[in-house]
């Protein structure tokens, strides 16, 4: 940031940690959150991404984050996609989501991060892995200076009401509907 030391101090004293929600049925919620994280990292902020659903797959963002060092960290905490999961396996997904939520709270309070991205946390709520009130409670305990970003479809109104910024991605056209398979570097 340019400007005098006094100007930078005014900026810092006026900054406030925001609650940001990326939701909607369109592609790009996680991508937008990661772009925001990249911007924050570029400004010297420490960024943590906790992935509530993703697990086991080697997404491109994992390789990028590994190259960025200790101030941009991604942790896959989920058991993978939940849709069409057999009923006997849902408990594993619920346990993983509850554990991820506990990790999120611990990391929020640690003071180690300036931005935490809770990737696909809205999906975890949608699929019954987390209770909405537990996520709302997490939002209410957010430290003043921490930026918190939540992604996933169908964000609950209680979460939207507490957010400072909400963006809804709307699908207009998608290659999968044209029979085009997921593309490396685009979907993963």
N, C-alpha and C positions, 0 to 999 in steps of 0.2 A: 504494500500500500504506500502510495506516495504522500507527500505532505510533511509538515513539520511534526515534531514530537508532540506538541500540544494538540494539533489536529487529530493525530492518531489516538491520543488519549480521549478526546471527545468522542470519537467513533467507538472506541472500546467501551466507554461508559454508557453509551446509548445502545449498545448491542444487547439483544435479548435472544435467548434460546427459543427457537420456534418448534411447534409441532406441525409437521407437514404430512399430508396424506396424498398418496397417488393411488387412485382407484379407477374403476370403470372396466368395461368389457374389451377394451382395445389393448393392443400390444404396446409395451414400452414403460410399464410402471416401474419395474426393477431397473431397466436401462436408464430411465430418468433419475431414479434415486442414486444409482451408481455415478451418473454424470454429475449430480450435485455433490456426491462424496469426492469425486475427482477434483471438482472446483475447490471444495473446502480444503482438501489435502494440498492443493497447489498454493493455497493461502497460508499454509503452515498449520492447519488444524489437524488433529488426530481423529481418525475415522475408524469406526468398528461397524461391520455388517454382520448381523446375526440372521441366518437363513432358517426360517421356521419350518419349511417344507422340504427344501432341496437337501439332498444327501446322496452320497455315492457317485453321482455323475461328476465328470470333470468339465465344468463350465469354463468358458474362456476367461471370465472375470477372476477365477481363482489363480490362473497363471499371471494375469496382470498384477493382482494384489501382491503376489509373492515377490514380484520384481520391485514393487514400490516400497517395501521395507516395513518396519514395525509401526509406522504411523498410519497405515492403511491395511486393516486386517479383515478377512472374511472367514467366518466360521460356519460350516454347514452343520446344523443341529437337528435337522429333520430326518425322517425315515423315507423320504421320497414322496411321490405323488399319492394323494389320498383318494382321488376319484376311482371308483370301482374296486376299492380295497375290500377284501373279505372281512366279515364281521369279527372274526377271531384275531385279526391283525390290527384292528382299530385301537386297541388298548396300547399297543406299542407306539403308535402315532400320538396318542394322547399323552403318554408318559414323556415322549420326546418334546412335545410342545410345552408341557408344564415345566420341564427342565430348562428349556430355552427361555421361557418367561422368567424363571428364577435367575438364570444367567444374565438376562437383560437388566433386571432390577439391580443385581450386584454390580454389574458394569456401569450402570447409570450412576450409582452412588460412589463408585471408586475414584472419580475425579480424573481418570486416565484418558478420557475421550471428550472431544468437543462436539462430535456428531456420532449418533448411533442410528443405524438403519435397521429396522425390524422388517426384513424382507418376507413377504407373504404372510404376515401376521393376520391380515384380514381373512385370508383363506383358512387359517387355523381356526378362526372364530366361525366362519361360514360352515365348515365341516364338523363343528362340534368338538374340536380338539381343545379349545380354550373357551372359557366363559367371557362374555363381553365385559361384565363388571370387573373381572380381574385385570383386563387390559386398561379399562378406564381408571382403575386404582393405580396402575403403573403410571399412567399419564399424569395423574394428580400428584405423584411423588417426584416428578421430573425436576432435577435441579434447574435453577433459574437460567443458567448460562448454556445449558446443553441443548443442542439441536437434535430433535427426535423425528425420524422419518418412518412412516408406516406404509407398506405397500400391500396390494392385493385387491381383488374384485370385491364388490359389495360391502364396502366399509359401512359399519353400523352408524346410525344417526348419532348415537351417544359419543362416538369417536369424532365424527365430523364436527359436532358441536364444540368440542374442546380444541379443535385444530385452529391454527393461525392461517394455514394455506391448504386448500384442497384442490387437487387437479383431477378431473375425470377424463381418462383416455377413452375415446369412443371409436369402436371398430367401424370402418367404412368398407374396407376390402382386406382380405387376408389370403396369402398364397396357399395355405393349407386347404382352403375351400376350392381352390383351383387344381387340387391334386399335387401341389408342389410340396415335397417333403421338407422337414426342418433343415435349415441351412447352417453349417458351421460358421461361427462368427456372427450370426444373426439371432438364432434361437438358443444357441449354446456355445 
